[in-house]
Amino acid sequence: MSDLKARFDQAMADSKQLSAKPDNNTLLQIYSLFKQGSVGDVQGERPGMMDFVGRAKYDAWAGLKGKSPEQAQQAYIDLIESLKAK
């Protein structure tokens, strides 16, 4: 297991232990970086207009299209570390 993958896995665990719940925009950023880092570019159909949460998640993830999984993993780690410091 690479060092980056190990740190990504640790950041995933740390994200569940944050002292305060992040705001919705930060939660979307966490979600999209996680998906891009673990799956790659967005897949599937964009959710319908009435699925507000699903659509927001899809759009956030789609916004990272083209970012390598390694870049997304590092950005995810950095974001979780910054939230832990708060």
C-alpha positions as CSV (number, residue, x, y, z in Angstrom):
1,M,0.0,0.0,0.0
2,S,1.4,3.4,-1.0
3,D,2.0,6.1,1.6
4,L,-0.6,8.3,-0.1
5,K,-3.2,5.5,0.0
6,A,-2.5,4.9,3.7
7,R,-2.8,8.7,4.5
8,F,-6.0,8.8,2.4
9,D,-7.5,5.9,4.4
10,Q,-6.5,7.6,7.7
11,A,-8.1,10.8,6.6
12,M,-11.3,8.9,5.8
13,A,-11.3,7.6,9.4
14,D,-10.4,11.0,10.8
15,S,-13.3,12.6,8.9
16,K,-15.7,10.6,11.0
17,Q,-14.1,12.0,14.2
18,L,-14.3,15.7,13.5
19,S,-15.2,17.7,16.5
20,A,-17.7,19.9,14.6
21,K,-19.9,19.1,11.6
22,P,-18.6,21.0,8.6
23,D,-21.0,23.3,6.7
24,N,-22.8,22.0,3.6
25,N,-20.3,23.4,1.1
26,T,-17.4,21.8,2.9
27,L,-19.3,18.5,3.1
28,L,-19.8,18.6,-0.7
29,Q,-16.1,19.2,-1.1
30,I,-15.3,16.3,1.2
31,Y,-17.7,14.1,-0.8
32,S,-16.5,15.1,-4.2
33,L,-12.8,14.7,-3.3
34,F,-13.5,11.3,-1.8
35,K,-15.3,10.1,-4.9
36,Q,-12.7,11.5,-7.3
37,G,-9.9,10.0,-5.2
38,S,-11.5,6.6,-4.9
39,V,-13.5,6.2,-8.1
40,G,-12.2,8.7,-10.6
41,D,-14.3,10.9,-12.9
42,V,-18.0,11.1,-12.3
43,Q,-20.1,8.2,-13.6
44,G,-23.8,7.7,-14.3
45,E,-26.6,10.0,-15.1
46,R,-27.1,13.4,-13.4
47,P,-30.0,13.1,-10.9
48,G,-33.3,14.7,-11.7
49,M,-34.4,18.2,-10.6
50,M,-36.3,17.0,-7.6
51,D,-33.3,15.1,-6.1
52,F,-31.6,18.2,-4.7
53,V,-29.0,16.4,-2.6
54,G,-28.1,13.9,-5.3
55,R,-27.8,16.6,-7.9
56,A,-25.6,18.8,-5.6
57,K,-23.3,15.8,-5.0
58,Y,-23.2,14.9,-8.6
59,D,-22.4,18.5,-9.7
60,A,-19.6,18.8,-7.0
61,W,-18.0,15.5,-8.2
62,A,-18.4,16.5,-11.8
63,G,-16.6,19.7,-11.1
64,L,-13.4,17.7,-10.4
65,K,-13.5,15.9,-13.8
66,G,-9.9,15.4,-15.1
67,K,-8.3,15.7,-11.6
68,S,-6.2,12.6,-11.0
69,P,-7.1,10.3,-8.2
70,E,-3.8,11.0,-6.5
71,Q,-4.4,14.8,-6.7
72,A,-7.9,14.3,-5.3
73,Q,-6.6,12.1,-2.5
74,Q,-4.0,14.7,-1.5
75,A,-6.6,17.5,-1.6
76,Y,-8.9,15.3,0.6
77,I,-6.1,14.7,3.1
78,D,-5.2,18.4,3.2
79,L,-8.9,19.4,3.7
80,I,-9.5,16.9,6.6
81,E,-6.2,18.0,8.2
82,S,-7.4,21.6,8.1
83,L,-10.7,20.7,9.6
84,K,-9.1,18.7,12.4
85,A,-7.0,21.8,13.3
86,K,-10.2,23.8,13.9
